[in-house]
Each structure stands twice: as structure tokens, then as C-alpha cells.
Amino acid sequence: MIYSGESLSVTKADNGVAHLVFDRKSESVNKFDRLTVDELAAALDKLDDEPGVTGLIISSAKGVFVVGADIGEFVEVFKESADKIAGHLLPHSDNLCRLEKLGYPVVVAINGFALGGGLEICLAGDVRVASELAAVGLPETGLGIIPGWGGTVRMPRIVGVQTSLEWVTSGRPQKAKAALDAGVIDFLVPADELMSKAEAVMADCQSGALDFKAARAKKETTDAEIVAEANSIGDEWTANITGKFGTHYPAQGFALRSVLQGLEKTLDEALEIERQHFVDATLTDQAKALVGNFLSDQYLMKCAKDRAKTVTTPATCAGVLGAGIMGGGIAYQSALTGTPAIMKDIAQEGLDLGMGEASKLLSRLIKKGRMTEEKKAAVLASITPILEYDGSFKKVDVLVEAVVENIKVKHAVLTDVETRMSPSAIICSNTSTLPISDLAEPLERPAQFCGMHFFNPVHAMPLVEVIRGEKTSEDTINRAVAYALSLKKKPVVVNDCPGFLVNRLLFAYFAGFMRLVYDGADYEVVDKVMEEWGWPMGPAYLSDVVGLDTMQHCDDVLAAAYVGRLKKDFKAWYQVVLDMGGLGQKNGKGFYSYAVVDGRRSRVVNAEVRSRITELARPARDFTESEIIERIMVPMAIEMAFALEDDIVASPEEGDVALLYGVGFPQFRGGVARWMDAVGLQAFCNMADKYTDELGPLYEVTARQREMAANNETYYG
Ligand SMILES: NC(=O)c1ccc[n+]([C@@H]2O[C@H](COP(=O)([O-])OP(=O)(O)OC[C@H]3O[C@@H](n4cnc5c(N)ncnc54)[C@H](O)[C@@H]3O)[C@@H](O)[C@H]2O)c1
């Protein structure tokens, strides 16, 4: 044994070849945290002192190779000065340069995921051998940062500029075969031949059959051909990346510049350029938000998995009441992910629609090569559509009710189905507005009842709010969370209140929008400003997509529940459009008119609606972009403060993730609590205070927010 640590060990075989094996003790994956970086340096010291070493093979004893840097450590690094951030990169950068200076060949055997720093160490090796199960990539730009350990420097010298720019700006991991075709790896073998191939490649390097020194030299300076390639495609790439990612996602631009600017430099100079771009990317708010999103998602999923672990009998059969837009989607998702579903409706038409939609979605997967005809038939066969109860609901472990949004109908349906199910089963409602505690009132077993609020379309939207009513037991919540996880969804547990978390926040946002238009803003202008701010759709367009009847219904419920903040003294614009026969996108008429022209969807402002609104609203006037943004975002942000203070949601992390997954909140802003942190709590209070005299309680910050501002506190600590 040459070296033995917590993360890696080095041994020497009889033939003089040393084996460096990553195998982090008591963790499921290998990663480059400070400990691993320090251990790698110590292992290299030992190797330097070891006589008779003739080569080095680097491999992993886990299912993955190395998944990258420890993102959790980044959060601390982000708080440091530019010099310290650069300093954080240096020890590992040195490790990789030392590998390239060893007096013998270095072969890397890649068995699984080699991502970020995991791929960067492979690029520092001389020859890369991968198993068919491997996947490699540089995903850093997805986190708002760039590779910092030579990824943008070594990759172009090995495979050229086009491939490198594609890999670093997309951040997409690639399967081993694609990596072989791109030249990122040199050999691809079946998993069980990986180590024997690595040994054979090592022997070839030692005998001179493979010129490992040439591979090293290639990284020291860039080939003239590659420089010429950069000259021919660099400008076009720069224009494309600027156009596509703009200022919202600056990391892609930093990564591109790092690739291009390092080409005609020595390796050390290029690494220095990369470090500078890394630091600049790291210091952006976007990087903080995107890394924050990643960590919040991990936290959310850990909470959910901890709950699911307590469930001793996972659901083996689901029931769905109502085969409409939502019920059909839930039954489909359940069947697709392995839990058969019995789907009941009162209308054959509803059942046909639900099954038809499921069939269409499965066919789409077949087209994409992600499903076979046999699997499609099996998934469809695991949805049982019924019109009458036939005793089969006794088998159901978890039921999701998705009938019309009417408390009388829901009470009737829920009390009836409860008598037809096993006493141990749980019942969930997919209501979007009705309080769970009210729905539970007539039930025999209210402890076994909770909300499971899915988003439309169910198969595409990751979020599920799991809602705890007054009488809901923790076991019921845990079982609903476990079912949501089995559906491959992201469950956020919230307490009961009108609108729960997401719609409560969303309708505060819409209240800001309604009033802005009432005060004379043009809704098309507002949509443009909010889309430029980062929302996938502006508020008028989003209302059309959701459906104006649904919007009006939710608005009525929430305005009645939060009278002080959400009640308007003018008619909501959804109702105005509904009165003109517009339902939104579903009937082609809403704030916009929708049509399909030459197979392409078109959207233009509905001139009649615009002119009707102009008649009813105050005189038209221009608002600045910041006024528009503030008047719409401040109410949502204050509602988040209330939701946290009222314990509707347990943490800013969960609240923000719910907005990212539920309503498409701009990823690079990281959620509304994180946005308040980026603005600064004192600046946020000042921003809101400008509007309270004119616009009232919708813009009144909470007492706790003022206290946070005074104490310089933030939501994310
Ligand atoms: N559509 C959305 O965007 C959305 C999003 C989240 C939650 N929700 C909620 O989901 C629920 C369903 O909404 P939807 O949009 O799917 O409605 P929908 O009108 O598309 O479907 C409702 C279905 O329920 C059936 N139904 C009515 N009474 C029934 C009964 N007694 N037993 C069995 N089936 C019955 C109807 O025939 C219809 O097929 C509502 O509570 C709604 O608030 C809807």
C-alpha cells in the first residue's frame, strides 16, 4: 500500500504499475471535496517517493467514477473574495498538472459517471478507457459556473473547439459512445473488460505502441489546426451564445470565452485565464441562485425520502376519481411509473378522453425511442377504466380524487368512496382551492385524508403539493409523499390554507398585475417586461394558458380568503374577457387570439379585449420597466413572507423550489425568497413602501420583514 485515505488509496502491483482507486468511505459516490483534493495531493507525494513505479491507472471502486466537485462546499466559497475563490481551485489544479508531469504513463479507467471535476481528472490523464456504462460531461454551466480545473483548457486541445463549445455550453452529460465518437475518450469496452483493457493500454504505453508523451504534448500547446478552427467558428459561436443566454445565464458566455481565449496560450496561462472566468462567474447572483436551486432540490428530496422510508407498505394499486385533464394525467403517470391505477368517472366520454390522452403520450415516447409498443400496451393495460364501482376499490392503497371543483360534489364523492375502500387506505384530493380541512369534515377517517395538488399537465410538471389538513396524520403525509416519489414527482409538504402555497403566491402576483392594468398599463407591454425579466410567460398569456374560467374561480376563492390583500374594487379582467366569450387558449380567445396558421400556432393581442379594458380601466399611461416588475413581484414576495411566517411552508428552500417546479419561476433568480435576498431586505422594504399609500395592503411588508431588514438578515442565512 502506497497510500490509504478516506477517499482514495494507491497500491503498486508486481509489474510496477500503481493503482489509484477512488472509493469514498461511508458515502455512495466519489466527489472532489477538500478532503479528496488533499488526499490526492498526499497520494501524489507518496508516489513521487515510491521507487520502481512504471505507470499509474486511475479507477473507481464505486458504481460511479467521480461525480464532480462537492457543490455544498461551493456555498461557503461563494461568500469569499475573488482571490480566495481562485485560491480554492489551486490545490486541485496543481494535482492535475502533477499527473501530467509524472515520469510514466497515466491511464484512466472510467466505469460510470465522470462529471465536472470527475471528467477533468480524466482529461489530465494520458489515455482514457471507458466502460459502456460510463457517462461523461462538464455540467457546470447548468449551475451558473464554469469548469475550473482545466476542462475548458484541456478539452479543446484534445478534441477541438466545436465539440468543446457544445459540451461546455450545453452542460449535457454524454453517453460513452458519444464521448468516443467525439474523441473525449480513447477506448470503449464492455463493463467487465474495463480493467483488463486499461492494463493492456498501459502495456502499450510502456512499450511505445501508444505514444502517451505525444498525448501530453498536445495539451501543452494548441495545434495550429485547432486555432484555425477557433478563428473560423469563434465569432458565430459568440453571437449565438450571447443571443441564446443573454445576461440571464452569463456562465455560458464565460465558458465560451475561457475556451477561446486560452487556445494560443501555454497550459499554465490558459488555466489562469480559466480561473479568472470561473471567479467572475461565481461572483454573479445567477450562480448563487442556480447552485442554491441544486442544493434546495437535494434538501427537498432528502426530506421526501426520509418520509418515504417510514412507509412500510408502499402503494401497489392506486385509485383515481375523475378521468378529466388531471385525473387522466395522474392515472397515466401512475401506470407509467409502475403503480397500476383504477380510474373511475361518471361519463364514458371522460374515460375515453383519459385513455386517449394516455395513449397519445405513450406514442410520443415511442417516437422519441423511449418506449416500445409492448411496453405501451402493458402501461395502458395497467389503467382500468370503470363507470360503476365493482368492488375493485378494496385493493386501492392510495386514492386521488380529481372530480369537478365543487365542495358539495367532492363531499358526496369522498364520503361514498371511503366506504368502498380498505380501512387502511389513504385518500387524497387534487383540489386546487378548497381547504383540505373543510373537505375532510364529513369523512369517517379524516386522519387518512390529505391534499395532493398536481400541476397541469401532470406528466410534465414536477411539483406536487402534499397538503396537511387539521386532522391529517403524519403517516398519511408520509404515504402521499412516498406515492408522489414513486410517480417521479417532487413533493413539497405544506400546511392547509386557501390556495395552499403555490396558488396563494401566484394570485398575489396576479393581483399586482390586475391592479397595474387597472391603473392604465397595457397588458402586452406588461407581458413583454415580465418575460424579459425571466418568466416563461407574462401574466396575461399565462392566464390564457391556464384558462380564464379557472383563473376567475381561483381569484374568487383567494380574494374571499385574503380580503385585505387580494380583494379588488374593480371587476377582474378574467371576468371581463369571460363576459366577451373568451376562455383563453382553449377556445382561441382570451387576452390574445390564438390560431394555427400553416401548422404553426400564432398569438396576437385580442384587439376587442384590449379596447374593452381601455374603456373600463383608468386612462392609459406608461410605466417604467422597474415599476412593472416591482408592482407585480412585490405582492408575491410579501405573500411568501406570510407563508413562511404562518408556517404554511417550512423553509425558503422548499417555498422557492415549489415556485421553480410549479409555475416556472425564472431558474436563474432561484425563487422569490432568494430574489428578496438578492435585492436586500432593506431595499426590498423601501421598494414596497413606495406603493403602500397608493395601492394599500397588497404592498405592506410584514413586521418580521422589517425586523430582518433592520438586523441585516436574509432568508437563506
Ligand atoms: N385543470 C387544472 O389545471 C387543474 C390543476 C390542478 C388541480 N385541478 C383540480 O383537479 C380537479 C379536476 O380538474 P380537471 O381540470 O381535471 O377537471 P375536468 O373537468 O377535466 O375533469 C373532471 C372529471 O370528473 C368527472 N366527474 C365529475 N363528477 C364525478 C363523480 N362523481 N365521480 C367520478 N367522476 C366525476 C367528470 O366527468 C370529468 O371527467 C379539480 O378539483 C381542479 O380544481 C385542476
Ligand as a Chemical Component Dictionary entry (heavy atoms), coordinates in Angstrom:
data_LIG
# 
_chem_comp.id                   LIG 
_chem_comp.type                 NON-POLYMER 
_chem_comp.pdbx_formal_charge   0 
_chem_comp.three_letter_code    LIG 
# 
loop_
_chem_comp_atom.comp_id 
_chem_comp_atom.atom_id 
_chem_comp_atom.alt_atom_id 
_chem_comp_atom.type_symbol 
_chem_comp_atom.charge 
_chem_comp_atom.model_Cartn_x 
_chem_comp_atom.model_Cartn_y 
_chem_comp_atom.model_Cartn_z 
_chem_comp_atom.pdbx_ordinal 
LIG N1  N1  N 0  -57.098 21.692 -14.714 1  
LIG C1  C1  C 0  -56.091 22.153 -13.956 2  
LIG O1  O1  O 0  -55.212 22.885 -14.427 3  
LIG C2  C2  C 0  -56.024 21.753 -12.519 4  
LIG C3  C3  C 0  -54.787 21.869 -11.845 5  
LIG C4  C4  C 0  -54.693 21.442 -10.517 6  
LIG C5  C5  C 0  -55.829 20.947 -9.890  7  
LIG N2  N2  N 1  -57.003 20.863 -10.562 8  
LIG C6  C6  C 0  -58.158 20.311 -9.850  9  
LIG O2  O2  O 0  -58.359 18.967 -10.295 10 
LIG C7  C7  C 0  -59.760 18.643 -10.232 11 
LIG C8  C8  C 0  -60.216 18.167 -11.589 12 
LIG O3  O3  O 0  -59.985 19.186 -12.540 13 
LIG P1  P1  P 0  -59.930 18.878 -14.105 14 
LIG O4  O4  O 0  -59.367 20.098 -14.710 15 
LIG O5  O5  O -1 -59.290 17.575 -14.346 16 
LIG O6  O6  O 0  -61.474 18.794 -14.437 17 
LIG P2  P2  P 0  -62.196 18.108 -15.676 18 
LIG O7  O7  O 0  -63.467 18.817 -15.819 19 
LIG O8  O8  O 0  -61.273 17.987 -16.826 20 
LIG O9  O9  O 0  -62.470 16.627 -15.163 21 
LIG C9  C9  C 0  -63.355 16.303 -14.139 22 
LIG C10 C10 C 0  -63.825 14.890 -14.399 23 
LIG O10 O10 O 0  -64.522 14.462 -13.258 24 
LIG C11 C11 C 0  -65.623 13.672 -13.703 25 
LIG N3  N3  N 0  -66.592 13.591 -12.615 26 
LIG C12 C12 C 0  -67.493 14.501 -12.207 27 
LIG N4  N4  N 0  -68.201 14.006 -11.157 28 
LIG C13 C13 C 0  -67.700 12.763 -10.910 29 
LIG C14 C14 C 0  -68.020 11.764 -9.957  30 
LIG N5  N5  N 0  -68.996 11.926 -9.087  31 
LIG N6  N6  N 0  -67.293 10.621 -9.979  32 
LIG C15 C15 C 0  -66.321 10.432 -10.892 33 
LIG N7  N7  N 0  -66.003 11.366 -11.819 34 
LIG C16 C16 C 0  -66.682 12.507 -11.827 35 
LIG C17 C17 C 0  -66.109 14.391 -14.942 36 
LIG O11 O11 O 0  -66.907 13.542 -15.765 37 
LIG C18 C18 C 0  -64.785 14.779 -15.590 38 
LIG O12 O12 O 0  -64.333 13.768 -16.486 39 
LIG C19 C19 C 0  -60.446 19.893 -9.731  40 
LIG O13 O13 O 0  -60.603 19.798 -8.345  41 
LIG C20 C20 C 0  -59.465 21.004 -10.092 42 
LIG O14 O14 O 0  -59.585 22.131 -9.258  43 
LIG C21 C21 C 0  -57.126 21.242 -11.856 44 
# 
loop_
_chem_comp_bond.comp_id 
_chem_comp_bond.atom_id_1 
_chem_comp_bond.atom_id_2 
_chem_comp_bond.value_order 
_chem_comp_bond.pdbx_ordinal 
LIG N1  C1  SING 1  
LIG C1  O1  DOUB 2  
LIG C1  C2  SING 3  
LIG C2  C3  SING 4  
LIG C2  C21 DOUB 5  
LIG C3  C4  DOUB 6  
LIG C4  C5  SING 7  
LIG C5  N2  DOUB 8  
LIG N2  C6  SING 9  
LIG N2  C21 SING 10 
LIG C6  O2  SING 11 
LIG C6  C20 SING 12 
LIG O2  C7  SING 13 
LIG C7  C8  SING 14 
LIG C7  C19 SING 15 
LIG C8  O3  SING 16 
LIG O3  P1  SING 17 
LIG P1  O4  DOUB 18 
LIG P1  O5  SING 19 
LIG P1  O6  SING 20 
LIG O6  P2  SING 21 
LIG P2  O7  DOUB 22 
LIG P2  O8  SING 23 
LIG P2  O9  SING 24 
LIG O9  C9  SING 25 
LIG C9  C10 SING 26 
LIG C10 O10 SING 27 
LIG C10 C18 SING 28 
LIG O10 C11 SING 29 
LIG C11 N3  SING 30 
LIG C11 C17 SING 31 
LIG N3  C12 SING 32 
LIG N3  C16 SING 33 
LIG C12 N4  DOUB 34 
LIG N4  C13 SING 35 
LIG C13 C14 SING 36 
LIG C13 C16 DOUB 37 
LIG C14 N5  SING 38 
LIG C14 N6  DOUB 39 
LIG N6  C15 SING 40 
LIG C15 N7  DOUB 41 
LIG N7  C16 SING 42 
LIG C17 O11 SING 43 
LIG C17 C18 SING 44 
LIG C18 O12 SING 45 
LIG C19 O13 SING 46 
LIG C19 C20 SING 47 
LIG C20 O14 SING 48 
# 
